[in-house]
Amino acid sequence: MMYSSRRKPVLYFKDDRSFLSRKCTIWKLFGLCILFVLVSLLWVQLTCSGDMNKLSGYSHVPHQPCPVERQASSVDDPSWGPHKMALIVPFRERFEEILIFVPYMHAFLNKKKIRHRIFIINQVDHFRFNRASLINVGHMESGNDTDYIAMHDVDLLPQNEDLDYGFPEEGPFHVASPELHPLYHYKTYVGGILLLTKKHYQMCNGMSNRFWGWGREDDEFFRRLKTADLQLFRPKGITTGTKTFQHIHDPAWRKRDQKRIAAQKQEQFKIDPEGGLSNLRYKVESRQELTISGAPCTVISTSLQCDLDQTPWCQFS
């Protein structure tokens, strides 16, 4: 409600003679303070315990440690190690998932004492979604203070604290391995969550930029790993099987773009020997530092560029 600049809203509680009148005593004020503190503590308890999710009907949302700000800091603590990860999330319009993902992963990695920065690479152009190119952008824009990357899907949440997110010094480490991923189980699968040092990623020339729409970019990247003579590693001793990750994508609500246009159906199975970081073309439209439920992240809104002569399937028509 808007008030005239010449009028002032009445604060009715000042004239409430039934309680705060001249008869009001110090004991009544003290009682009010105690009541306020008890109500505040009850509210914090409900919120942090996850009971608020049940009350609001959203019990499917995974529990998030509360509050994030109270967790241990990596500043000047040698037990966190010398390495720092750039967690790269290719993204477009999946806001309900990013609101869950960022605070969850920040808390998960903090608990494991993994130095990290979360980069949301937000595709804002009018072309079809290109996950591989966005990961290339994330690598280019992640700065010099990180020395390895995690290619991480926004809809995949680790549920087992024994999963290793540490520095993959020996070679690329596929966290979401086929025997653990809830959906994909073929031997050459390297999608979902893959850790690489920046040096190893550069040895592969990044990922191919030819894959517009959903799928196949991971399979081509598997071949790049072999060509670069990099040994792929996967988790050992994880006994939680396909329950190791929670997949929060709802296919009924958000369908994947699996259309194959023009020559795309034939081209998707070919190796791209020259494309990758070397021919990546993009423009950073904005760079924002955000905090989601106490968890920091960097949102890089990016416009990808498409060579219509090389990949006319980057657009639907």
Secondary structure, 3 states (H helix, E strand, C coil): CCCCCCCCCCCHHHHCCCCCCCCCCHHHHHHHHHHHHHHHHHHHHHHHHCHHHHHHCCCCCCCCCCCHHHCCCCCCCHHHCCCCEEEEEEECCCHHHHHHHHHHHHHHHHHCCCCEEEEEEEECCCCCCCHHHHHHHHHHHCCCCCCEEEEECCCEEECCCCCCCCCCCCCCEECCCCCCCCCCCCCCCCCCEEEEEHHHHHHCCCCCCCCCCCCCHHHHHHHHHHHCCCCCECCCCCCCHHHCEEECCCCCCCCCCCCCCCCHHHHCCCCCCCCCHHHCCEEEEEEEEEEECCEEEEEEEEEECCCCCCCHHHCCC
